[in-house]
Amino acid sequence: MAPTSIVLDVGPAAADVETLDALARLQLAARRAGLELRLRHASPELTDLIAFAGLDAVLRVEVRRQTEEREERLGLEEEGQLPDPPVA
């Protein structure tokens, strides 16, 4: 089965105009090839720059999950008391 998406780790990428230009060009090339480009580990600065440039609808940045969200998804509770152990 052929891949349908490309996940690009942009964690070490600088939040500047050159990076933004390169990402936009990669997105265009991916779309022309019938692929979806997703950006992973984007810094808050790069995410803000993408939004400022109006490319947040075009460049798909994967949202970082908070620890609490993962705990809720797994059904863990943060606080509460355990029931008393049975008396033998």
Gaussian input, Z-matrix of N, CA and C with variables (Angstrom, degrees):
# hf/3-21g

backbone

0 1
 N
 C     1     B1
 C     2     B2     1     A1
 N     3     B3     2     A2     1     D1
 C     4     B4     3     A3     2     D2
 C     5     B5     4     A4     3     D3
 N     6     B6     5     A5     4     D4
 C     7     B7     6     A6     5     D5
 C     8     B8     7     A7     6     D6
 N     9     B9     8     A8     7     D7
 C    10    B10     9     A9     8     D8
 C    11    B11    10    A10     9     D9
 N    12    B12    11    A11    10    D10
 C    13    B13    12    A12    11    D11
 C    14    B14    13    A13    12    D12
 N    15    B15    14    A14    13    D13
 C    16    B16    15    A15    14    D14
 C    17    B17    16    A16    15    D15
 N    18    B18    17    A17    16    D16
 C    19    B19    18    A18    17    D17
 C    20    B20    19    A19    18    D18
 N    21    B21    20    A20    19    D19
 C    22    B22    21    A21    20    D20
 C    23    B23    22    A22    21    D21
 N    24    B24    23    A23    22    D22
 C    25    B25    24    A24    23    D23
 C    26    B26    25    A25    24    D24
 N    27    B27    26    A26    25    D25
 C    28    B28    27    A27    26    D26
 C    29    B29    28    A28    27    D27
 N    30    B30    29    A29    28    D28
 C    31    B31    30    A30    29    D29
 C    32    B32    31    A31    30    D30
 N    33    B33    32    A32    31    D31
 C    34    B34    33    A33    32    D32
 C    35    B35    34    A34    33    D33
 N    36    B36    35    A35    34    D34
 C    37    B37    36    A36    35    D35
 C    38    B38    37    A37    36    D36
 N    39    B39    38    A38    37    D37
 C    40    B40    39    A39    38    D38
 C    41    B41    40    A40    39    D39
 N    42    B42    41    A41    40    D40
 C    43    B43    42    A42    41    D41
 C    44    B44    43    A43    42    D42
 N    45    B45    44    A44    43    D43
 C    46    B46    45    A45    44    D44
 C    47    B47    46    A46    45    D45
 N    48    B48    47    A47    46    D46
 C    49    B49    48    A48    47    D47
 C    50    B50    49    A49    48    D48
 N    51    B51    50    A50    49    D49
 C    52    B52    51    A51    50    D50
 C    53    B53    52    A52    51    D51
 N    54    B54    53    A53    52    D52
 C    55    B55    54    A54    53    D53
 C    56    B56    55    A55    54    D54
 N    57    B57    56    A56    55    D55
 C    58    B58    57    A57    56    D56
 C    59    B59    58    A58    57    D57
 N    60    B60    59    A59    58    D58
 C    61    B61    60    A60    59    D59
 C    62    B62    61    A61    60    D60
 N    63    B63    62    A62    61    D61
 C    64    B64    63    A63    62    D62
 C    65    B65    64    A64    63    D63
 N    66    B66    65    A65    64    D64
 C    67    B67    66    A66    65    D65
 C    68    B68    67    A67    66    D66
 N    69    B69    68    A68    67    D67
 C    70    B70    69    A69    68    D68
 C    71    B71    70    A70    69    D69
 N    72    B72    71    A71    70    D70
 C    73    B73    72    A72    71    D71
 C    74    B74    73    A73    72    D72
 N    75    B75    74    A74    73    D73
 C    76    B76    75    A75    74    D74
 C    77    B77    76    A76    75    D75
 N    78    B78    77    A77    76    D76
 C    79    B79    78    A78    77    D77
 C    80    B80    79    A79    78    D78
 N    81    B81    80    A80    79    D79
 C    82    B82    81    A81    80    D80
 C    83    B83    82    A82    81    D81
 N    84    B84    83    A83    82    D82
 C    85    B85    84    A84    83    D83
 C    86    B86    85    A85    84    D84
 N    87    B87    86    A86    85    D85
 C    88    B88    87    A87    86    D86
 C    89    B89    88    A88    87    D87
 N    90    B90    89    A89    88    D88
 C    91    B91    90    A90    89    D89
 C    92    B92    91    A91    90    D90
 N    93    B93    92    A92    91    D91
 C    94    B94    93    A93    92    D92
 C    95    B95    94    A94    93    D93
 N    96    B96    95    A95    94    D94
 C    97    B97    96    A96    95    D95
 C    98    B98    97    A97    96    D96
 N    99    B99    98    A98    97    D97
 C   100   B100    99    A99    98    D98
 C   101   B101   100   A100    99    D99
 N   102   B102   101   A101   100   D100
 C   103   B103   102   A102   101   D101
 C   104   B104   103   A103   102   D102
 N   105   B105   104   A104   103   D103
 C   106   B106   105   A105   104   D104
 C   107   B107   106   A106   105   D105
 N   108   B108   107   A107   106   D106
 C   109   B109   108   A108   107   D107
 C   110   B110   109   A109   108   D108
 N   111   B111   110   A110   109   D109
 C   112   B112   111   A111   110   D110
 C   113   B113   112   A112   111   D111
 N   114   B114   113   A113   112   D112
 C   115   B115   114   A114   113   D113
 C   116   B116   115   A115   114   D114
 N   117   B117   116   A116   115   D115
 C   118   B118   117   A117   116   D116
 C   119   B119   118   A118   117   D117
 N   120   B120   119   A119   118   D118
 C   121   B121   120   A120   119   D119
 C   122   B122   121   A121   120   D120
 N   123   B123   122   A122   121   D121
 C   124   B124   123   A123   122   D122
 C   125   B125   124   A124   123   D123
 N   126   B126   125   A125   124   D124
 C   127   B127   126   A126   125   D125
 C   128   B128   127   A127   126   D126
 N   129   B129   128   A128   127   D127
 C   130   B130   129   A129   128   D128
 C   131   B131   130   A130   129   D129
 N   132   B132   131   A131   130   D130
 C   133   B133   132   A132   131   D131
 C   134   B134   133   A133   132   D132
 N   135   B135   134   A134   133   D133
 C   136   B136   135   A135   134   D134
 C   137   B137   136   A136   135   D135
 N   138   B138   137   A137   136   D136
 C   139   B139   138   A138   137   D137
 C   140   B140   139   A139   138   D138
 N   141   B141   140   A140   139   D139
 C   142   B142   141   A141   140   D140
 C   143   B143   142   A142   141   D141
 N   144   B144   143   A143   142   D142
 C   145   B145   144   A144   143   D143
 C   146   B146   145   A145   144   D144
 N   147   B147   146   A146   145   D145
 C   148   B148   147   A147   146   D146
 C   149   B149   148   A148   147   D147
 N   150   B150   149   A149   148   D148
 C   151   B151   150   A150   149   D149
 C   152   B152   151   A151   150   D150
 N   153   B153   152   A152   151   D151
 C   154   B154   153   A153   152   D152
 C   155   B155   154   A154   153   D153
 N   156   B156   155   A155   154   D154
 C   157   B157   156   A156   155   D155
 C   158   B158   157   A157   156   D156
 N   159   B159   158   A158   157   D157
 C   160   B160   159   A159   158   D158
 C   161   B161   160   A160   159   D159
 N   162   B162   161   A161   160   D160
 C   163   B163   162   A162   161   D161
 C   164   B164   163   A163   162   D162
 N   165   B165   164   A164   163   D163
 C   166   B166   165   A165   164   D164
 C   167   B167   166   A166   165   D165
 N   168   B168   167   A167   166   D166
 C   169   B169   168   A168   167   D167
 C   170   B170   169   A169   168   D168
 N   171   B171   170   A170   169   D169
 C   172   B172   171   A171   170   D170
 C   173   B173   172   A172   171   D171
 N   174   B174   173   A173   172   D172
 C   175   B175   174   A174   173   D173
 C   176   B176   175   A175   174   D174
 N   177   B177   176   A176   175   D175
 C   178   B178   177   A177   176   D176
 C   179   B179   178   A178   177   D177
 N   180   B180   179   A179   178   D178
 C   181   B181   180   A180   179   D179
 C   182   B182   181   A181   180   D180
 N   183   B183   182   A182   181   D181
 C   184   B184   183   A183   182   D182
 C   185   B185   184   A184   183   D183
 N   186   B186   185   A185   184   D184
 C   187   B187   186   A186   185   D185
 C   188   B188   187   A187   186   D186
 N   189   B189   188   A188   187   D187
 C   190   B190   189   A189   188   D188
 C   191   B191   190   A190   189   D189
 N   192   B192   191   A191   190   D190
 C   193   B193   192   A192   191   D191
 C   194   B194   193   A193   192   D192
 N   195   B195   194   A194   193   D193
 C   196   B196   195   A195   194   D194
 C   197   B197   196   A196   195   D195
 N   198   B198   197   A197   196   D196
 C   199   B199   198   A198   197   D197
 C   200   B200   199   A199   198   D198
 N   201   B201   200   A200   199   D199
 C   202   B202   201   A201   200   D200
 C   203   B203   202   A202   201   D201
 N   204   B204   203   A203   202   D202
 C   205   B205   204   A204   203   D203
 C   206   B206   205   A205   204   D204
 N   207   B207   206   A206   205   D205
 C   208   B208   207   A207   206   D206
 C   209   B209   208   A208   207   D207
 N   210   B210   209   A209   208   D208
 C   211   B211   210   A210   209   D209
 C   212   B212   211   A211   210   D210
 N   213   B213   212   A212   211   D211
 C   214   B214   213   A213   212   D212
 C   215   B215   214   A214   213   D213
 N   216   B216   215   A215   214   D214
 C   217   B217   216   A216   215   D215
 C   218   B218   217   A217   216   D216
 N   219   B219   218   A218   217   D217
 C   220   B220   219   A219   218   D218
 C   221   B221   220   A220   219   D219
 N   222   B222   221   A221   220   D220
 C   223   B223   222   A222   221   D221
 C   224   B224   223   A223   222   D222
 N   225   B225   224   A224   223   D223
 C   226   B226   225   A225   224   D224
 C   227   B227   226   A226   225   D225
 N   228   B228   227   A227   226   D226
 C   229   B229   228   A228   227   D227
 C   230   B230   229   A229   228   D228
 N   231   B231   230   A230   229   D229
 C   232   B232   231   A231   230   D230
 C   233   B233   232   A232   231   D231
 N   234   B234   233   A233   232   D232
 C   235   B235   234   A234   233   D233
 C   236   B236   235   A235   234   D234
 N   237   B237   236   A236   235   D235
 C   238   B238   237   A237   236   D236
 C   239   B239   238   A238   237   D237
 N   240   B240   239   A239   238   D238
 C   241   B241   240   A240   239   D239
 C   242   B242   241   A241   240   D240
 N   243   B243   242   A242   241   D241
 C   244   B244   243   A243   242   D242
 C   245   B245   244   A244   243   D243
 N   246   B246   245   A245   244   D244
 C   247   B247   246   A246   245   D245
 C   248   B248   247   A247   246   D246
 N   249   B249   248   A248   247   D247
 C   250   B250   249   A249   248   D248
 C   251   B251   250   A250   249   D249
 N   252   B252   251   A251   250   D250
 C   253   B253   252   A252   251   D251
 C   254   B254   253   A253   252   D252
 N   255   B255   254   A254   253   D253
 C   256   B256   255   A255   254   D254
 C   257   B257   256   A256   255   D255
 N   258   B258   257   A257   256   D256
 C   259   B259   258   A258   257   D257
 C   260   B260   259   A259   258   D258
 N   261   B261   260   A260   259   D259
 C   262   B262   261   A261   260   D260
 C   263   B263   262   A262   261   D261

   B1=1.4435
   B2=1.5210
   B3=1.3011
   B4=1.4609
   B5=1.5276
   B6=1.3310
   B7=1.4697
   B8=1.5255
   B9=1.3263
   B10=1.4611
   B11=1.5175
   B12=1.3228
   B13=1.4598
   B14=1.5179
   B15=1.3068
   B16=1.4564
   B17=1.5215
   B18=1.3286
   B19=1.4597
   B20=1.5237
   B21=1.3166
   B22=1.4593
   B23=1.5204
   B24=1.3285
   B25=1.4654
   B26=1.5250
   B27=1.3252
   B28=1.4635
   B29=1.5264
   B30=1.3190
   B31=1.4569
   B32=1.5157
   B33=1.3472
   B34=1.4669
   B35=1.5279
   B36=1.3335
   B37=1.4682
   B38=1.5313
   B39=1.3113
   B40=1.4624
   B41=1.5281
   B42=1.2966
   B43=1.4654
   B44=1.5143
   B45=1.3368
   B46=1.4559
   B47=1.5264
   B48=1.3270
   B49=1.4581
   B50=1.5279
   B51=1.3223
   B52=1.4584
   B53=1.5333
   B54=1.3113
   B55=1.4620
   B56=1.5168
   B57=1.3197
   B58=1.4595
   B59=1.5303
   B60=1.3213
   B61=1.4630
   B62=1.5279
   B63=1.3282
   B64=1.4651
   B65=1.5296
   B66=1.3241
   B67=1.4642
   B68=1.5234
   B69=1.3209
   B70=1.4651
   B71=1.5261
   B72=1.3221
   B73=1.4678
   B74=1.5316
   B75=1.3356
   B76=1.4620
   B77=1.5260
   B78=1.3300
   B79=1.4596
   B80=1.5240
   B81=1.3204
   B82=1.4609
   B83=1.5267
   B84=1.3272
   B85=1.4644
   B86=1.5309
   B87=1.3192
   B88=1.4688
   B89=1.5262
   B90=1.3157
   B91=1.4753
   B92=1.5194
   B93=1.3115
   B94=1.4643
   B95=1.5221
   B96=1.3260
   B97=1.4662
   B98=1.5279
   B99=1.3303
   B100=1.4544
   B101=1.5205
   B102=1.3173
   B103=1.4597
   B104=1.5239
   B105=1.3106
   B106=1.4552
   B107=1.5303
   B108=1.3266
   B109=1.4609
   B110=1.5131
   B111=1.3395
   B112=1.4632
   B113=1.5131
   B114=1.3106
   B115=1.4631
   B116=1.5201
   B117=1.3213
   B118=1.4676
   B119=1.5264
   B120=1.3235
   B121=1.4673
   B122=1.5241
   B123=1.3234
   B124=1.4692
   B125=1.5224
   B126=1.3158
   B127=1.4681
   B128=1.5256
   B129=1.3225
   B130=1.4752
   B131=1.5272
   B132=1.3366
   B133=1.4654
   B134=1.5248
   B135=1.3449
   B136=1.4642
   B137=1.5277
   B138=1.3182
   B139=1.4611
   B140=1.5269
   B141=1.3241
   B142=1.4681
   B143=1.5309
   B144=1.3250
   B145=1.4624
   B146=1.5283
   B147=1.3211
   B148=1.4661
   B149=1.5272
   B150=1.3301
   B151=1.4676
   B152=1.5259
   B153=1.3293
   B154=1.4615
   B155=1.5288
   B156=1.3401
   B157=1.4593
   B158=1.5295
   B159=1.3224
   B160=1.4586
   B161=1.5069
   B162=1.3315
   B163=1.4634
   B164=1.5204
   B165=1.3298
   B166=1.4621
   B167=1.5225
   B168=1.3234
   B169=1.4622
   B170=1.5268
   B171=1.3272
   B172=1.4627
   B173=1.5290
   B174=1.3298
   B175=1.4600
   B176=1.5221
   B177=1.3061
   B178=1.4563
   B179=1.5204
   B180=1.3171
   B181=1.4614
   B182=1.5196
   B183=1.3394
   B184=1.4563
   B185=1.5177
   B186=1.3140
   B187=1.4578
   B188=1.5160
   B189=1.3262
   B190=1.4656
   B191=1.5069
   B192=1.3049
   B193=1.4593
   B194=1.5177
   B195=1.3127
   B196=1.4519
   B197=1.5206
   B198=1.3185
   B199=1.4559
   B200=1.5145
   B201=1.3293
   B202=1.4618
   B203=1.5162
   B204=1.3380
   B205=1.4528
   B206=1.5164
   B207=1.3267
   B208=1.4579
   B209=1.5177
   B210=1.3184
   B211=1.4592
   B212=1.5219
   B213=1.3166
   B214=1.4573
   B215=1.5209
   B216=1.3124
   B217=1.4544
   B218=1.5099
   B219=1.3180
   B220=1.4537
   B221=1.5229
   B222=1.3099
   B223=1.4563
   B224=1.5164
   B225=1.3117
   B226=1.4513
   B227=1.5189
   B228=1.2983
   B229=1.4516
   B230=1.5191
   B231=1.3298
   B232=1.4549
   B233=1.5178
   B234=1.3009
   B235=1.4459
   B236=1.5219
   B237=1.2769
   B238=1.4574
   B239=1.5184
   B240=1.2659
   B241=1.4622
   B242=1.5180
   B243=1.2918
   B244=1.4611
   B245=1.5176
   B246=1.3097
   B247=1.4739
   B248=1.5218
   B249=1.3162
   B250=1.4570
   B251=1.5169
   B252=1.3427
   B253=1.4690
   B254=1.5328
   B255=1.3242
   B256=1.4544
   B257=1.5149
   B258=1.3097
   B259=1.4559
   B260=1.5233
   B261=1.3274
   B262=1.4710
   B263=1.4903
   A1=108.31
   A2=116.67
   A3=121.81
   A4=110.28
   A5=117.01
   A6=119.40
   A7=110.51
   A8=115.51
   A9=120.49
   A10=112.00
   A11=117.01
   A12=118.93
   A13=110.54
   A14=114.25
   A15=122.91
   A16=106.68
   A17=116.78
   A18=121.27
   A19=106.91
   A20=115.60
   A21=121.70
   A22=109.65
   A23=116.73
   A24=121.63
   A25=107.89
   A26=115.71
   A27=120.96
   A28=111.73
   A29=116.64
   A30=121.03
   A31=113.36
   A32=118.22
   A33=118.56
   A34=114.16
   A35=118.23
   A36=120.70
   A37=111.21
   A38=115.30
   A39=121.13
   A40=109.65
   A41=116.18
   A42=121.55
   A43=108.66
   A44=115.26
   A45=119.66
   A46=110.03
   A47=115.59
   A48=121.73
   A49=111.37
   A50=117.68
   A51=120.74
   A52=110.54
   A53=116.80
   A54=120.89
   A55=110.08
   A56=116.76
   A57=121.47
   A58=110.60
   A59=117.11
   A60=121.69
   A61=110.77
   A62=116.67
   A63=120.45
   A64=111.24
   A65=117.06
   A66=120.47
   A67=111.59
   A68=117.02
   A69=120.37
   A70=110.86
   A71=116.74
   A72=120.47
   A73=111.43
   A74=116.46
   A75=120.04
   A76=110.89
   A77=116.66
   A78=120.93
   A79=110.43
   A80=117.05
   A81=121.51
   A82=110.89
   A83=116.99
   A84=120.79
   A85=111.22
   A86=116.64
   A87=120.30
   A88=110.33
   A89=117.21
   A90=120.26
   A91=111.26
   A92=116.46
   A93=119.13
   A94=111.35
   A95=116.82
   A96=121.77
   A97=111.79
   A98=116.56
   A99=120.70
   A100=113.89
   A101=116.51
   A102=121.93
   A103=110.92
   A104=114.59
   A105=121.60
   A106=107.83
   A107=117.38
   A108=122.32
   A109=108.60
   A110=116.49
   A111=121.62
   A112=108.11
   A113=116.44
   A114=122.39
   A115=109.23
   A116=115.50
   A117=121.20
   A118=109.64
   A119=116.48
   A120=125.36
   A121=112.95
   A122=116.82
   A123=120.09
   A124=109.70
   A125=115.76
   A126=120.20
   A127=109.21
   A128=116.92
   A129=119.01
   A130=112.38
   A131=116.71
   A132=120.45
   A133=111.03
   A134=116.71
   A135=120.03
   A136=110.39
   A137=117.04
   A138=120.80
   A139=110.54
   A140=117.01
   A141=121.11
   A142=111.55
   A143=116.98
   A144=120.98
   A145=110.81
   A146=116.93
   A147=121.00
   A148=109.91
   A149=116.82
   A150=121.08
   A151=111.28
   A152=117.02
   A153=121.59
   A154=111.20
   A155=115.82
   A156=120.53
   A157=111.89
   A158=116.93
   A159=120.24
   A160=113.59
   A161=117.36
   A162=121.50
   A163=113.34
   A164=117.34
   A165=119.31
   A166=112.40
   A167=118.49
   A168=120.54
   A169=111.28
   A170=116.63
   A171=121.31
   A172=111.21
   A173=116.66
   A174=121.64
   A175=108.28
   A176=116.74
   A177=121.57
   A178=109.79
   A179=115.89
   A180=122.50
   A181=108.15
   A182=116.23
   A183=119.71
   A184=108.85
   A185=115.83
   A186=121.56
   A187=109.19
   A188=114.98
   A189=119.38
   A190=108.86
   A191=116.31
   A192=120.51
   A193=109.64
   A194=114.09
   A195=120.45
   A196=108.49
   A197=116.89
   A198=121.72
   A199=110.90
   A200=117.34
   A201=120.62
   A202=111.44
   A203=117.88
   A204=120.47
   A205=110.72
   A206=117.02
   A207=119.66
   A208=110.91
   A209=117.43
   A210=120.21
   A211=110.63
   A212=117.08
   A213=119.80
   A214=110.99
   A215=116.38
   A216=120.44
   A217=110.57
   A218=117.66
   A219=121.24
   A220=112.11
   A221=117.07
   A222=120.49
   A223=113.83
   A224=118.36
   A225=121.52
   A226=109.71
   A227=115.94
   A228=120.50
   A229=108.92
   A230=115.59
   A231=119.22
   A232=111.90
   A233=117.09
   A234=118.45
   A235=109.54
   A236=114.48
   A237=120.82
   A238=108.46
   A239=115.46
   A240=119.46
   A241=109.68
   A242=113.91
   A243=119.48
   A244=108.91
   A245=116.40
   A246=117.70
   A247=110.44
   A248=115.77
   A249=120.61
   A250=109.36
   A251=115.99
   A252=118.79
   A253=109.54
   A254=117.64
   A255=120.01
   A256=111.01
   A257=115.39
   A258=121.49
   A259=107.92
   A260=116.62
   A261=119.95
   A262=113.34
   D1=134.60
   D2=-178.73
   D3=-78.39
   D4=145.60
   D5=178.50
   D6=-66.77
   D7=150.14
   D8=178.88
   D9=-113.46
   D10=-12.36
   D11=-179.61
   D12=-143.12
   D13=157.49
   D14=176.48
   D15=-120.37
   D16=127.39
   D17=176.78
   D18=-106.40
   D19=122.00
   D20=-176.78
   D21=-113.58
   D22=121.54
   D23=177.57
   D24=-80.77
   D25=109.46
   D26=-177.98
   D27=-105.23
   D28=17.40
   D29=179.73
   D30=-54.62
   D31=-47.33
   D32=-179.38
   D33=-81.48
   D34=-1.81
   D35=-176.73
   D36=-73.84
   D37=143.70
   D38=177.74
   D39=-75.65
   D40=150.48
   D41=176.98
   D42=-93.39
   D43=78.19
   D44=-179.83
   D45=-140.62
   D46=176.72
   D47=-175.31
   D48=-65.08
   D49=-35.85
   D50=-179.61
   D51=-64.26
   D52=-42.96
   D53=178.06
   D54=-63.97
   D55=-43.96
   D56=179.67
   D57=-60.42
   D58=-43.11
   D59=178.25
   D60=-62.40
   D61=-44.97
   D62=-179.53
   D63=-64.00
   D64=-41.20
   D65=179.43
   D66=-66.06
   D67=-39.41
   D68=178.07
   D69=-65.00
   D70=-39.15
   D71=178.11
   D72=-68.18
   D73=-39.14
   D74=176.37
   D75=-63.60
   D76=-41.00
   D77=178.37
   D78=-61.52
   D79=-43.48
   D80=179.43
   D81=-62.71
   D82=-44.78
   D83=179.03
   D84=-64.62
   D85=-39.35
   D86=178.91
   D87=-64.16
   D88=-44.48
   D89=179.55
   D90=-63.38
   D91=-39.73
   D92=178.72
   D93=-64.51
   D94=-28.30
   D95=178.33
   D96=-88.49
   D97=1.17
   D98=179.43
   D99=80.12
   D100=23.42
   D101=-178.83
   D102=-113.57
   D103=163.05
   D104=176.47
   D105=-110.81
   D106=131.06
   D107=177.16
   D108=-100.64
   D109=126.02
   D110=176.69
   D111=-121.79
   D112=137.32
   D113=-178.39
   D114=-101.34
   D115=129.80
   D116=-178.47
   D117=-118.12
   D118=146.03
   D119=177.57
   D120=62.50
   D121=34.13
   D122=177.80
   D123=-69.67
   D124=136.94
   D125=177.51
   D126=-69.58
   D127=157.25
   D128=176.23
   D129=-58.34
   D130=-33.98
   D131=179.34
   D132=-66.16
   D133=-42.25
   D134=179.27
   D135=-68.67
   D136=-39.80
   D137=177.55
   D138=-61.87
   D139=-41.74
   D140=177.56
   D141=-64.72
   D142=-40.37
   D143=179.26
   D144=-65.11
   D145=-41.45
   D146=177.66
   D147=-60.51
   D148=-44.42
   D149=178.89
   D150=-66.35
   D151=-41.79
   D152=-179.85
   D153=-61.18
   D154=-37.17
   D155=-179.77
   D156=-78.70
   D157=-5.74
   D158=-179.52
   D159=78.26
   D160=19.69
   D161=-178.53
   D162=-102.47
   D163=9.44
   D164=-177.60
   D165=-67.99
   D166=-21.62
   D167=175.75
   D168=-82.62
   D169=-17.63
   D170=-177.49
   D171=-99.47
   D172=-46.21
   D173=179.67
   D174=-91.70
   D175=112.11
   D176=-175.04
   D177=-87.48
   D178=110.22
   D179=178.80
   D180=-97.68
   D181=125.30
   D182=176.32
   D183=-70.88
   D184=132.19
   D185=-177.90
   D186=-77.77
   D187=134.66
   D188=175.36
   D189=-75.26
   D190=133.60
   D191=-179.76
   D192=-87.54
   D193=143.04
   D194=175.29
   D195=-82.63
   D196=154.19
   D197=179.55
   D198=-57.92
   D199=-41.56
   D200=-178.59
   D201=-62.28
   D202=-36.81
   D203=178.57
   D204=-63.19
   D205=-41.74
   D206=179.24
   D207=-67.18
   D208=-37.63
   D209=179.00
   D210=-64.90
   D211=-42.34
   D212=178.87
   D213=-65.20
   D214=-39.87
   D215=-179.77
   D216=-63.59
   D217=-34.99
   D218=-179.97
   D219=-83.62
   D220=-6.14
   D221=177.81
   D222=84.03
   D223=21.51
   D224=177.97
   D225=-87.08
   D226=145.50
   D227=177.82
   D228=-106.97
   D229=142.37
   D230=-179.13
   D231=-78.29
   D232=-40.88
   D233=-177.27
   D234=-138.63
   D235=160.92
   D236=-178.64
   D237=148.46
   D238=166.60
   D239=-178.83
   D240=-108.22
   D241=143.23
   D242=174.81
   D243=-77.58
   D244=147.00
   D245=177.47
   D246=-67.94
   D247=156.06
   D248=178.26
   D249=-65.29
   D250=143.44
   D251=179.91
   D252=-67.39
   D253=150.67
   D254=179.16
   D255=-63.92
   D256=144.24
   D257=179.39
   D258=-83.71
   D259=129.67
   D260=-177.60
   D261=-92.36

